[in-house]
Structure formats: C-alpha cells, structure tokens
Amino acid sequence: MTIAKIYKPSKTSMQSGRAKSKQWILEFVRKTPAIPEPLMGWQSSGDTQKQIKIAFSSKEAAIQYAEKQEIDYELINPQKRKLNIKSYADNFSSERKVSWTH
C-alpha cells in the first residue's frame, strides 16, 4: 500500500517571491526509516519512492491522480497568509504609540 501526501508548498524565508508555490505536490511518504550509512554517515534507505515528487496545477488534479492510481493520500491544505502592511512613513506618524528614540 502506497501512501502519499498532497500539499501546496510554502515559500521559504530565503525567497522574496512565491513563484514555485502555485502548484500542488504529490509526494510519497517513506515506508522504512532512513538509516545512517556507516562509511560517510549519509542517510540511506531502500525505499526509492520518497525521491518522487509530482507537480499538479490544481488540488483536484492531484486527488484525481491519486485515486486513479489507487494511492492512499493525506491532503494538507495551505494556511492563509497574514499580511502585515507597513510603511516607512508610519515611523514618523504623529499617532505613533511609542515615541521616537533617536
């Protein structure tokens, strides 16, 4: 039985844009735990499905693919972004709650 997770990736803190966060990803869950290799210490596993990530243009397309291929899936819905809009001019506003200290 294959298990996958379907999610929409969020942007990392190193990105300013959201270019690669518009697609939905179907990623397989690892069946066996990763084991450190004795020589180099790298993580290794016999499960190669973990390396596969399939991108879809919509959530419905990803779900349809998983159901057609008889893959059990977990759907992870994205969280809403909280926008905190600021302006440089707000630093000098007369309605500022904290006094300017420079």
RAWO-V383160 format. One record per residue. RES is the residue in one letter. PSI is psi in degrees with one decimal (999 if undefined). Layout:
# RAWO-V383160
res = [RES | RES]
psi = [PSI | PSI]
This chain:
# RAWO-V383160
res = [M | T | I | A | K | I | Y | K | P | S | K | T | S | M | Q | S | G | R | A | K | S | K | Q | W | I | L | E | F | V | R | K | T | P | A | I | P | E | P | L | M | G | W | Q | S | S | G | D | T | Q | K | Q | I | K | I | A | F | S | S | K | E | A | A | I | Q | Y | A | E | K | Q | E | I | D | Y | E | L | I | N | P | Q | K | R | K | L | N | I | K | S | Y | A | D | N | F | S | S | E | R | K | V | S | W | T | H]
psi = [123.0 | 138.7 | 136.6 | 163.6 | 140.0 | 123.5 | 166.0 | 115.9 | 144.6 | 160.3 | 149.6 | 169.7 | -14.8 | -5.5 | 142.4 | -28.1 | 178.6 | 38.7 | -45.6 | 15.0 | 16.8 | -17.0 | 157.7 | 140.6 | 134.2 | 116.8 | 132.7 | 144.5 | 139.5 | 131.8 | -37.5 | 149.8 | 151.9 | 140.8 | 132.6 | 133.3 | 137.4 | -36.0 | -54.0 | -18.3 | 6.4 | 154.3 | 129.8 | 156.1 | 152.3 | -9.4 | 107.5 | -7.7 | -23.3 | -23.4 | -11.5 | 127.1 | 125.3 | 128.3 | 140.3 | 152.9 | -21.3 | 162.1 | -39.8 | -37.6 | -38.2 | -42.0 | -42.3 | -41.5 | -45.4 | -41.1 | -36.9 | -37.6 | 3.4 | 48.1 | 126.0 | 136.5 | 156.8 | 124.8 | 123.1 | 107.5 | 143.1 | 152.0 | 150.9 | 140.6 | 136.7 | 115.9 | 129.4 | 87.9 | 123.8 | 156.8 | 145.9 | -32.7 | -22.5 | -22.7 | -26.5 | 15.0 | 145.5 | -16.0 | 14.7 | 134.2 | -33.3 | 136.0 | 152.2 | 133.1 | 20.7 | 999]
